[in-house]
Amino acid sequence: MSRHVLKVNDSAWLYAESYRTPMQVAMLATFAVPEDRPDFVHDLVARWREVREYQPPFNYLLTMAPVPSWKELPPEKIDLDYHFRHSALPRPGSQRELGVLISRLHSAKLDRRYPLWECHLIEGQEDNQWSMYMKVHHSQIDGVGGIRLLKRMLSIDHDARDMLPPWAVGTRGPDQSGIPRKARPPALERDTISIGSVAGAGAAVVGSLGRTYTESLVGSGDQARAVPFRAPKTLFNGRIHTPRRFATQHYPIDRMRAVASATGGSLNDVFLSICGGSLRRYLADAGELPTEPLIANVPVSVRPGDQPGVGNAITFLYSSLGTDVADPIRRIRAIQESTRLGKERLPAVDGLAMDAYTAVLMAPFLSQSILGFGGRGRPASNVVISNVPGPMEPRYLDGSRLLELYPVSLLFNGQALNITGVSYDGEFNIGFTGCRDSIPSLQKIAVNAGEELEELEAALGL
């Protein structure tokens, strides 16, 4: 059996994990049941149960000694009935009932005695819909890698049939997208940040880290320049517990692009702005709004090419959310300036140099999680906000059309809220993952975000 040693950045997610802070990421994909096949989900479950072929990372078993490694298991050593599950809501199940089920499924830590993944097919939903919830450990996959796996798994062809399940596709299995390789557009990264190879990689990394942590210790003197461990303590930044809450929102992506165009910024700036406005409202209603702006930790993909891979290929920048500003236009201007400064700080390196930069950048807060100190002092940031580009065209699974796609993310002590957006087929879909005890009214944050988008549009005359 072959073994694969984990990178330092990947193994950190394993050491930071506890029963209260499972380090897993997931997606919730909702499909339309084909009108001419009312038993579609039942038939799909029966067919997929017969597929006993596994591709990485779905055939990887974790071994921690002597160093964290993945051991490839033969098919007969994998218990598919444990990993693949069929669920149903009381018909007709509402979005609220689906959210309650996802909250419960996402609260449970993956068992390390098995490969670290689960796939649930869920039927019984209103409007003749069904869903697939799939979770994988974050040491094996990041958001961009997960979306690229989804692209390989779902087809652009409505007539494609007998399609394989995710565990038979993985990173090495057949690409079922139906898109000729030469016709594929170049991979889009968050805000198209370009991380290229340059000479003097070590000096660039050291220089970026030196500026970041010098400003963290003494302050930058520039409120727009967000740095770790300068964020105010809020109710999102204490100790967390096991139960999760999950909420969703989605908007036509053209609405957000119109705002981006009117303000001369990016779609990601708009996303950060409506999140900042939503959190400002939530904290103000609770009488907990700090005078200092909240700071977001914004993951940035550095994965090359258009293929998924096992492990993470991300780094991070820090951005102000402008929560100290009431005016929505002034807020988005402050965010644009903050993200510009954050991008300037990223070293222009790739590969091992970028891995080293990320490892050192994240070491202080991951060390807090590993040692159990997270949530006790000043937070590195107040919230994680991520934006992952998804498929631009409709996708199908055996003729069943994908309608909506939502990310379900991880939390840790000191970070009780994660907001992640995924674009798909003209819609921008946002998943809000929160600690049930820390954020008892998570749905309010989701609703606030939609109202903040309306306020931005009104202020800009859109």
VEXDREN-2710 file (C-alpha; in Angstrom, 1 decimal):
% VEXDREN-2710
k/r/px/py/pz
1/MET/0.0/0.0/0.0
2/SER/1.4/3.4/-0.9
3/ARG/1.6/6.2/1.6
4/HIS/1.5/10.0/1.1
5/VAL/3.0/12.3/3.8
6/LEU/0.9/15.3/4.5
7/LYS/2.2/18.8/4.0
8/VAL/2.6/20.9/7.2
9/ASN/-0.3/23.1/6.3
10/ASP/-2.6/20.1/5.8
11/SER/-1.6/18.3/8.9
12/ALA/-2.2/21.4/11.0
13/TRP/-6.0/21.0/10.5
14/LEU/-5.7/17.5/12.1
15/TYR/-3.9/18.7/15.1
16/ALA/-6.3/21.6/15.6
17/GLU/-9.4/19.3/15.6
18/SER/-11.4/18.4/18.6
19/TYR/-14.9/17.1/19.2
20/ARG/-16.2/20.7/19.5
21/THR/-14.2/21.9/16.4
22/PRO/-14.4/19.2/13.7
23/MET/-12.2/20.4/10.8
24/GLN/-14.4/19.4/7.9
25/VAL/-15.8/21.2/4.9
26/ALA/-18.9/20.2/3.0
27/MET/-21.2/21.2/0.1
28/LEU/-25.0/21.1/-0.1
29/ALA/-26.1/20.6/-3.7
30/THR/-29.8/20.7/-4.5
31/PHE/-31.2/19.2/-7.7
32/ALA/-34.6/18.9/-9.5
33/VAL/-36.1/15.5/-9.7
34/PRO/-36.7/14.7/-13.4
35/GLU/-40.4/14.9/-14.1
36/ASP/-40.4/11.6/-16.1
37/ARG/-38.5/9.7/-13.3
38/PRO/-40.3/10.2/-9.9
39/ASP/-38.2/7.4/-8.4
40/PHE/-34.9/9.1/-9.4
41/VAL/-33.3/9.3/-6.0
42/HIS/-34.2/5.7/-5.0
43/ASP/-32.8/4.4/-8.3
44/LEU/-29.7/6.5/-8.0
45/VAL/-29.0/5.3/-4.4
46/ALA/-29.4/1.6/-5.5
47/ARG/-27.0/2.1/-8.5
48/TRP/-24.4/4.0/-6.5
49/ARG/-24.4/1.4/-3.8
50/GLU/-22.9/-1.1/-6.4
51/VAL/-20.0/1.2/-7.3
52/ARG/-17.0/0.0/-5.3
53/GLU/-14.3/1.9/-7.1
54/TYR/-12.5/4.6/-5.1
55/GLN/-10.2/7.4/-6.1
56/PRO/-8.1/9.7/-3.9
57/PRO/-8.9/11.1/-1.4
58/PHE/-11.9/8.7/-0.9
59/ASN/-9.6/5.7/-0.4
60/TYR/-7.2/7.4/2.0
61/LEU/-6.9/6.3/5.6
62/LEU/-5.1/8.6/8.1
63/THR/-2.1/7.3/10.0
64/MET/-0.5/9.7/12.5
65/ALA/2.7/7.8/13.3
66/PRO/5.5/8.4/12.7
67/VAL/4.2/11.4/10.8
68/PRO/0.7/12.2/9.5
69/SER/0.3/10.3/6.3
70/TRP/-2.4/8.9/4.0
71/LYS/-2.5/5.2/3.3
72/GLU/-4.3/4.1/0.2
73/LEU/-6.8/1.3/1.0
74/PRO/-7.9/-1.4/-1.5
75/PRO/-11.6/-1.3/-2.3
76/GLU/-12.5/-4.4/-0.1
77/LYS/-11.2/-2.5/3.0
78/ILE/-13.7/0.4/2.5
79/ASP/-17.2/0.1/4.1
80/LEU/-19.4/1.9/1.6
81/ASP/-22.5/1.5/3.7
82/TYR/-20.8/3.5/6.4
83/HIS/-19.8/6.4/4.1
84/PHE/-22.8/6.6/1.8
85/ARG/-26.2/7.2/3.4
86/HIS/-29.8/7.7/2.2
87/SER/-32.0/10.2/4.1
88/ALA/-35.4/11.7/3.7
89/LEU/-37.3/14.7/5.1
90/PRO/-40.9/14.5/6.2
91/ARG/-42.6/15.2/2.8
92/PRO/-42.8/18.0/1.7
93/GLY/-39.6/19.1/3.5
94/SER/-39.0/22.8/3.6
95/GLN/-35.8/24.7/3.4
96/ARG/-35.9/25.2/7.1
97/GLU/-36.1/21.4/7.7
98/LEU/-33.3/20.8/5.3
99/GLY/-31.2/23.4/7.1
100/VAL/-31.9/21.6/10.5
101/LEU/-30.7/18.3/9.0
102/ILE/-27.6/19.8/7.5
103/SER/-26.8/21.5/10.8
104/ARG/-27.0/18.2/12.6
105/LEU/-25.0/16.3/10.0
106/HIS/-22.2/18.9/10.0
107/SER/-21.9/18.9/13.8
108/ALA/-20.5/15.4/13.9
109/LYS/-16.8/14.8/13.7
110/LEU/-15.5/12.4/11.1
111/ASP/-14.3/9.1/12.6
112/ARG/-10.5/8.7/11.9
113/ARG/-10.9/4.9/11.9
114/TYR/-12.3/5.3/8.4
115/PRO/-11.5/7.4/5.3
116/LEU/-12.6/10.9/6.2
117/TRP/-15.7/11.5/4.1
118/GLU/-19.5/11.0/4.0
119/CYS/-22.0/11.4/1.2
120/HIS/-25.8/11.8/2.0
121/LEU/-28.6/11.8/-0.6
122/ILE/-31.7/13.5/0.8
123/GLU/-35.1/13.2/-0.7
124/GLY/-38.6/14.3/0.3
125/GLN/-38.1/18.0/-0.4
126/GLU/-40.8/20.4/-1.5
127/ASP/-41.0/21.6/-5.2
128/ASN/-39.9/18.1/-6.3
129/GLN/-36.2/18.5/-5.3
130/TRP/-33.5/16.4/-3.7
131/SER/-30.1/17.2/-2.2
132/MET/-26.6/15.8/-1.9
133/TYR/-24.6/16.7/1.2
134/MET/-21.0/15.7/1.1
135/LYS/-18.3/16.4/3.7
136/VAL/-14.6/15.8/3.6
137/HIS/-11.8/16.6/6.1
138/HIS/-10.2/20.0/5.4
139/SER/-6.8/18.3/5.5
140/GLN/-7.7/16.7/2.2
141/ILE/-9.5/19.4/0.3
142/ASP/-10.1/23.2/0.3
143/GLY/-13.0/25.1/-1.3
144/VAL/-11.5/25.5/-4.7
145/GLY/-10.5/21.9/-4.8
146/GLY/-14.0/20.8/-3.8
147/ILE/-15.6/22.9/-6.6
148/ARG/-13.2/21.4/-9.1
149/LEU/-14.1/17.9/-8.0
150/LEU/-17.8/18.9/-8.4
151/LYS/-17.1/20.1/-11.9
152/ARG/-15.5/16.8/-12.8
153/MET/-18.4/14.9/-11.3
154/LEU/-21.3/16.8/-13.0
155/SER/-21.9/17.1/-16.7
156/ILE/-22.9/19.9/-19.0
157/ASP/-24.9/17.3/-21.0
158/HIS/-28.5/16.9/-19.9
159/ASP/-28.5/13.5/-21.6
160/ALA/-25.5/12.0/-19.9
161/ARG/-26.4/8.8/-18.0
162/ASP/-24.9/6.2/-15.7
163/MET/-22.7/8.8/-14.1
164/LEU/-20.3/7.8/-11.4
165/PRO/-20.5/8.9/-7.7
166/PRO/-18.0/11.3/-6.3
167/TRP/-15.9/8.6/-4.6
168/ALA/-15.3/7.0/-8.1
169/VAL/-14.3/10.3/-9.7
170/GLY/-12.0/11.9/-7.0
171/THR/-8.8/13.4/-8.3
172/ARG/-7.8/10.6/-10.6
173/GLY/-11.0/9.1/-11.9
174/PRO/-12.9/9.9/-15.2
175/ASP/-13.9/13.5/-15.9
176/GLN/-17.6/13.5/-16.4
177/SER/-18.0/17.2/-17.2
178/GLY/-18.4/16.7/-20.9
179/ILE/-16.2/19.7/-21.6
180/PRO/-13.3/19.1/-24.0
181/ARG/-10.1/19.9/-22.3
182/LYS/-8.9/22.3/-24.9
183/ALA/-12.2/24.2/-24.7
184/ARG/-12.0/24.8/-21.0
185/PRO/-11.6/28.4/-19.9
186/PRO/-8.6/29.2/-17.6
187/ALA/-9.2/28.6/-14.0
188/LEU/-10.6/31.6/-12.1
189/GLU/-9.2/32.4/-8.7
190/ARG/-10.6/34.7/-6.0
191/ASP/-10.3/38.2/-7.4
192/THR/-7.8/36.8/-9.9
193/ILE/-4.9/37.3/-7.6
194/SER/-1.8/36.2/-9.5
195/ILE/0.8/34.3/-7.6
196/GLY/3.8/33.8/-9.9
197/SER/7.3/32.4/-9.5
198/VAL/9.9/35.1/-9.0
199/ALA/13.5/35.2/-8.0
200/GLY/14.3/35.9/-4.4
201/ALA/11.3/33.9/-3.1
202/GLY/12.7/33.6/0.4
203/ALA/13.3/37.3/0.7
204/ALA/9.8/38.1/-0.5
205/VAL/8.3/35.7/2.1
206/VAL/10.4/37.0/4.9
207/GLY/9.6/40.6/3.9
208/SER/5.9/40.0/3.8
209/LEU/5.8/38.2/7.1
210/GLY/8.0/40.8/8.7
211/ARG/5.7/43.6/7.7
212/THR/2.6/41.7/8.7
213/TYR/3.7/40.8/12.3
214/THR/5.4/44.1/12.9
215/GLU/2.1/45.8/12.2
216/SER/0.3/43.2/14.3
217/LEU/2.5/44.1/17.3
218/VAL/2.7/47.8/17.1
219/GLY/-0.1/48.8/14.8
220/SER/0.2/50.1/11.2
221/GLY/-1.1/53.6/11.9
222/ASP/-3.5/53.0/9.0
223/GLN/-6.9/51.7/9.9
224/ALA/-7.5/50.4/6.3
225/ARG/-4.4/48.1/6.7
226/ALA/-6.0/45.1/8.4
227/VAL/-3.5/42.7/10.1
228/PRO/-3.9/39.6/12.4
229/PHE/-4.5/40.0/16.1
230/ARG/-5.7/43.6/15.8
231/ALA/-9.4/42.7/15.6
232/PRO/-11.8/43.8/18.3
233/LYS/-13.3/41.0/20.5
234/THR/-16.9/40.3/19.6
235/LEU/-19.6/37.7/20.5
236/PHE/-18.3/35.8/17.4
237/ASN/-14.9/35.3/19.0
238/GLY/-15.3/33.2/22.2
239/ARG/-15.2/29.5/22.9
240/ILE/-17.6/27.4/20.8
241/HIS/-19.5/24.2/21.3
242/THR/-20.3/21.2/19.1
243/PRO/-23.9/22.0/17.7
244/ARG/-23.9/24.0/14.4
245/ARG/-26.5/26.2/12.7
246/PHE/-26.6/26.6/8.9
247/ALA/-28.4/29.2/6.8
248/THR/-28.4/30.2/3.1
249/GLN/-29.1/33.1/0.8
250/HIS/-28.7/33.5/-3.0
251/TYR/-28.9/36.5/-5.3
252/PRO/-28.6/36.9/-9.1
253/ILE/-24.9/37.5/-9.7
254/ASP/-25.7/40.3/-12.1
255/ARG/-27.0/42.4/-9.2
256/MET/-23.6/42.1/-7.4
257/ARG/-21.7/42.8/-10.6
258/ALA/-23.7/45.9/-11.3
259/VAL/-22.7/47.2/-7.8
260/ALA/-19.1/46.2/-8.4
261/SER/-19.1/48.1/-11.7
262/ALA/-20.7/51.2/-10.2
263/THR/-18.1/51.4/-7.4
264/GLY/-15.1/50.4/-9.6
265/GLY/-14.4/47.3/-7.5
266/SER/-14.7/43.5/-7.7
267/LEU/-17.6/41.2/-6.9
268/ASN/-15.6/40.1/-3.9
269/ASP/-15.6/43.7/-2.6
270/VAL/-19.4/43.7/-2.8
271/PHE/-19.6/40.4/-1.0
272/LEU/-17.4/41.6/1.8
273/SER/-19.4/44.8/2.0
274/ILE/-22.8/43.2/2.4
275/CYS/-21.3/40.8/5.0
276/GLY/-19.8/43.8/6.9
277/GLY/-23.2/45.6/6.8
278/SER/-25.0/42.5/7.9
279/LEU/-22.7/41.9/10.9
280/ARG/-22.9/45.6/11.8
281/ARG/-26.7/45.4/12.0
282/TYR/-26.5/42.1/14.0
283/LEU/-24.1/43.4/16.6
284/ALA/-25.8/46.8/16.8
285/ASP/-29.2/45.1/17.5
286/ALA/-27.5/43.1/20.3
287/GLY/-25.8/46.2/21.7
288/GLU/-22.4/44.7/21.0
289/LEU/-21.1/46.8/18.1
290/PRO/-17.4/47.8/18.7
291/THR/-16.1/51.1/17.6
292/GLU/-13.2/49.5/15.7
293/PRO/-14.0/47.8/12.4
294/LEU/-14.3/44.0/12.3
295/ILE/-11.6/42.2/10.4
296/ALA/-12.2/39.3/8.0
297/ASN/-9.8/36.5/7.2
298/VAL/-10.1/36.0/3.5
299/PRO/-8.8/32.7/1.9
300/VAL/-7.1/33.2/-1.4
301/SER/-6.6/30.2/-3.8
302/VAL/-3.1/29.6/-5.1
303/ARG/-3.9/26.3/-6.8
304/PRO/-2.5/26.1/-10.4
305/GLY/-4.3/24.7/-13.4
306/ASP/-7.9/23.4/-13.5
307/GLN/-7.6/20.0/-11.8
308/PRO/-8.5/19.2/-8.2
309/GLY/-5.9/17.9/-5.8
310/VAL/-5.7/16.3/-2.4
311/GLY/-4.8/18.8/0.2
312/ASN/-5.0/22.6/0.5
313/ALA/-3.6/25.2/-1.9
314/ILE/-4.6/28.5/-0.2
315/THR/-3.1/31.4/1.6
316/PHE/-4.9/34.3/3.5
317/LEU/-5.2/38.0/3.5
318/TYR/-6.9/40.2/6.1
319/SER/-9.5/42.9/5.3
320/SER/-11.5/45.5/7.2
321/LEU/-15.2/45.0/7.0
322/GLY/-16.0/48.7/7.5
323/THR/-18.4/47.9/10.4
324/ASP/-17.5/51.3/11.9
325/VAL/-19.1/53.0/8.9
326/ALA/-22.9/53.4/8.6
327/ASP/-23.0/54.7/5.0
328/PRO/-22.9/51.7/2.6
329/ILE/-20.9/53.5/-0.1
330/ARG/-18.3/54.7/2.3
331/ARG/-18.1/51.2/3.7
332/ILE/-17.4/49.5/0.3
333/ARG/-14.8/52.2/-0.4
334/ALA/-13.1/51.3/2.9
335/ILE/-13.2/47.6/2.1
336/GLN/-11.7/48.2/-1.4
337/GLU/-8.8/50.1/0.1
338/SER/-8.3/47.4/2.7
339/THR/-8.3/44.5/0.3
340/ARG/-5.9/46.4/-2.0
341/LEU/-3.4/46.8/0.8
342/GLY/-3.9/43.2/1.8
343/LYS/-3.1/42.0/-1.7
344/GLU/0.0/44.1/-1.8
345/ARG/1.3/42.3/1.3
346/LEU/1.1/38.8/-0.4
347/PRO/4.5/37.7/-1.6
348/ALA/4.8/37.0/-5.3
349/VAL/5.9/33.4/-4.9
350/ASP/4.4/30.0/-5.5
351/GLY/4.9/26.3/-4.6
352/LEU/6.9/25.5/-1.4
353/ALA/7.6/29.2/-0.8
354/MET/3.9/30.0/-0.6
355/ASP/3.3/27.0/1.6
356/ALA/6.0/28.3/3.9
357/TYR/4.5/31.8/4.0
358/THR/1.0/30.4/4.8
359/ALA/2.4/28.1/7.5
360/VAL/4.1/30.9/9.3
361/LEU/1.2/33.4/8.8
362/MET/-1.3/30.9/10.3
363/ALA/1.0/29.5/12.9
364/PRO/-0.1/31.8/15.8
365/PHE/-3.8/31.2/15.5
366/LEU/-3.5/27.5/14.6
367/SER/-1.2/27.1/17.6
368/GLN/-4.0/28.6/19.8
369/SER/-6.4/26.0/18.5
370/ILE/-4.0/23.1/18.9
371/LEU/-3.1/24.2/22.5
372/GLY/-6.7/24.9/23.4
373/PHE/-6.2/28.7/23.9
374/GLY/-8.4/29.8/21.0
375/GLY/-11.3/32.1/22.0
376/ARG/-9.7/33.3/25.2
377/GLY/-7.7/36.4/24.0
378/ARG/-7.8/38.9/21.2
379/PRO/-8.8/37.2/18.0
380/ALA/-6.7/37.0/14.9
381/SER/-9.8/38.0/12.9
382/ASN/-13.5/38.2/13.6
383/VAL/-14.9/36.0/10.8
384/VAL/-13.7/34.0/7.9
385/ILE/-15.3/35.1/4.6
386/SER/-14.5/33.1/1.4
387/ASN/-15.6/33.4/-2.2
388/VAL/-15.2/30.4/-4.5
389/PRO/-16.0/30.6/-8.3
390/GLY/-18.3/27.7/-9.4
391/PRO/-19.5/26.4/-12.7
392/MET/-20.7/29.2/-15.0
393/GLU/-23.2/26.9/-16.9
394/PRO/-25.9/24.5/-15.8
395/ARG/-24.7/21.1/-14.6
396/TYR/-26.6/17.7/-14.5
397/LEU/-26.3/14.4/-12.7
398/ASP/-28.0/11.7/-14.8
399/GLY/-30.3/14.4/-16.3
400/SER/-31.1/15.8/-12.9
401/ARG/-30.4/19.6/-13.0
402/LEU/-28.3/21.2/-10.3
403/LEU/-30.3/24.1/-9.0
404/GLU/-28.4/25.5/-6.0
405/LEU/-25.0/24.9/-4.5
406/TYR/-24.0/26.0/-1.0
407/PRO/-20.7/25.6/0.9
408/VAL/-20.8/24.4/4.6
409/SER/-17.6/25.3/6.4
410/LEU/-15.7/24.8/9.6
411/LEU/-15.5/26.7/12.8
412/PHE/-12.9/26.8/15.6
413/ASN/-12.5/28.4/19.1
414/GLY/-12.3/32.2/18.5
415/GLN/-14.2/31.9/15.2
416/ALA/-17.9/31.1/15.6
417/LEU/-19.0/32.2/12.2
418/ASN/-18.0/31.4/8.6
419/ILE/-19.5/32.9/5.5
420/THR/-18.7/31.3/2.1
421/GLY/-20.1/32.2/-1.3
422/VAL/-20.1/30.1/-4.5
423/SER/-21.2/31.4/-7.9
424/TYR/-23.2/29.0/-10.1
425/ASP/-25.1/29.5/-13.3
426/GLY/-25.9/33.2/-12.8
427/GLU/-26.5/33.0/-9.1
428/PHE/-24.4/33.8/-6.1
429/ASN/-25.1/31.3/-3.3
430/ILE/-24.0/32.0/0.3
431/GLY/-23.7/29.5/3.1
432/PHE/-23.6/30.8/6.7
433/THR/-22.1/28.3/9.2
434/GLY/-22.3/29.2/12.9
435/CYS/-22.0/27.9/16.4
436/ARG/-25.5/27.2/17.7
437/ASP/-24.8/28.5/21.2
438/SER/-22.7/31.6/20.1
439/ILE/-25.1/32.7/17.4
440/PRO/-28.7/31.7/18.3
441/SER/-30.2/33.9/15.5
442/LEU/-28.0/33.0/12.5
443/GLN/-30.8/33.4/10.1
444/LYS/-30.9/37.2/10.9
445/ILE/-27.3/37.5/9.6
446/ALA/-28.4/35.9/6.3
447/VAL/-31.5/38.1/6.0
448/ASN/-29.5/41.2/6.9
449/ALA/-27.1/40.4/4.0
450/GLY/-29.9/40.6/1.5
451/GLU/-31.1/43.9/2.9
452/GLU/-27.6/45.3/2.8
453/LEU/-27.4/44.5/-0.9
454/GLU/-30.7/46.4/-1.5
455/GLU/-29.3/49.4/0.5
456/LEU/-26.1/49.5/-1.7
457/GLU/-28.2/49.3/-4.8
458/ALA/-30.5/52.1/-3.6
459/ALA/-27.5/54.3/-2.5
460/LEU/-26.0/53.9/-6.0
461/GLY/-29.2/54.6/-7.8
462/LEU/-29.5/51.0/-9.2
END
